[in-house]
Amino acid sequence: MTQHVTVTGKEVEHIASLARLQVSKKERDALSGNLDTILSSFSSIQDIDTKGVPTASDASGLSNVLREDVVDGEYICAPEDVLKRVPDVYDGQVRVQAVFNDKQI
Amino acid sequence: MSEVPLTIHATREAVQKGDLSLSDVINHSYRQIGLWDSQVHAFLEVFENGTAKQEGRLYGIPIAVKDNICTAQGHTTAASQMLKKFMAPYNATAVQRIIDEGAVVVGKTNLDEFGMGSTSEYSSYTTTKNPWNTKHVPGGSSGGSAVAVASNMALAALGTDTGGSIRQPAALCGTVGLKPTYGRVSRFGVISYASSLDQVGPITRTVRDAAIMLQVLAGQDKKDATSSPERVETYESYCGKSIAGMTVGIPKEFFSSDLDSSMADIVHAAIDTFKDAGANVKEVSLPFTDVAIAAYYLIAKAEASSNLARYDGLRYESVDVEATDLIDRYMKTRGEHFGPEVKRSIIMGTYALSQGYCDAWYKQASKVRTLIQREYEKAFQDVDVLATPVSPEIAFEIGSKMDDPFSVYMSDVCTVPVNVAGLPALSVPCGFMGVMPVGFQLIAPAFQEGKLLQMGHAYEQSHDWWKKVPELAK
């Protein structure tokens, strides 16, 4: 059975801030409506008895293996190739705005 | 010069016999692009004057690449404003493998932004049009790749399939689409949408060409830890094998009342072809089909919300925003450069993973995924392959569902269970409704792509749908 799920505009705002995503008021209202429709329709998934059923990770059936901790040049992109694509570089490093600004300190 | 054939297989033969030169082949591809791409918008970028780097199994074959797959040449935008200026420093493994076999990459094809969509309308650059009727969508998200092949602009194209993004546009454009088993083809250099579901595969005109492409693409890659060590078979050898005695399962849940009745008739007629060739057909039941779409979207969007966290405006070339501090920069960069479906995905995925909701949504979906995988394993104890529709309807008109994202989600109902279960599946053209193509889907157990190619090729031998070319591209 599907049940009615409501995701309010305020909840969308909260989620958007967690996801570091600016949304306008218009977008917020549209997203709230979209999520109501989509999640209400998907809510029947909660009726399925999954007691004792493990979560699936992916379909490959592979288990994790660690490689040896040695440098393999084939994996490595030259630092200058990477930095060429970075908007703001200073002395071979990525420069960003201050993480801690006056307000937060 | 004789005419360039429609397939890789025939083109290779014509070149070997000396009936065609490599320049005839590549020039034909560029000529088709020049003539028709302004009408169908399959390409985001064309790589002019491409040549084969070396001889190989795809020597001189023009191939188009979906623009969420990294190429060292040109841009890789994933059809997003976020990556407008991004030029990848390397080729994806799939691209490197076709180049190493002599293929010529003719350009990058349009898609729904980051692969999120089923119509190619969510590209932030252009809307790709269906060459059979340019008022209609080509399907998606690999819409540009399907249109490039359907319009003879390339003999094959690479696509990616997270929930049907190779098979559905292939069907809606009258081409063949192969989604390999999860892990069969390396994902290295593919821009991630949902890492546990994404898979690279070919769009071609025939099943044999899909086999030729898969042979080049398949195999373990140390740059992708989820690529499988499973042995790679000789796929082309399955094309031409008898299908007598094989069993085709028809899952009744895929033929529900929501399916267009003419579409159901066409798919049933396709399945009858297998009976005529000596295969057994039996009805089977996959009761979790109904909830597969919910499980799929909850998992896909949760993974997407995590994968897309990397787009913060501090890497992948500059993104112009006026920001007061770092958090403000993140918020604005993402708010101003992601499109509507990507935002919807991030919000839905973050919601499904957030504290208080994670158990009810994401974890429950992941458990249901296990049940779906088990259900398919059980079904394959009795049948060799499953046959279903690809899409519940033919390509609809551009713009007709733009305001209704939920109904676009529901158009993936026949394709997403395959990704949830990690299985291989093939979409094969099987007729027309009016002027618009229809395809049917074959699904096989994990790593048994050979069976798909065997059945698909057998079907193709008794029909010539694949020879049909849209008027526009003739």
Interface residues (C-beta under 8 A of the other chain):
Chain A: V7 E11 V12 I15 A16 S17 L18 A19 R20 L21 Q22 V23 S24 E27 L31 N34 L35 T37 I38 L39 S41 F42 S44 I45 Q46 I48 T50 V53 P54 T55 A56 S57 D58 A59 S60 G61 L62 E74 Y75 C77 A78 D81 V82 K84 R85 V86 P87 D88 V94 V96 Q97 A98 V99 N101 K103
Chain B: F86 M87 P89 Y90 T181 Y182 G183 S195 S196 K222 K223 A225 T226 S228 F288 D290 V291 I293 A294 A295 Y297 L298 S305 A309 D312 G313 L314 R315 Y316 E317 S318 V319 A323 D325 L326 I327 R329 Y330 M331 K332 R334 G335 E336 F338 P340 K343 R344 I346 I347 M348 T350 Y351 S354 A360 W361 K363 Q364 A365 S366 K367 V368 R369 T370 L371 Q373 P405 F406 Y409 V420 A421 G422 L423 A446
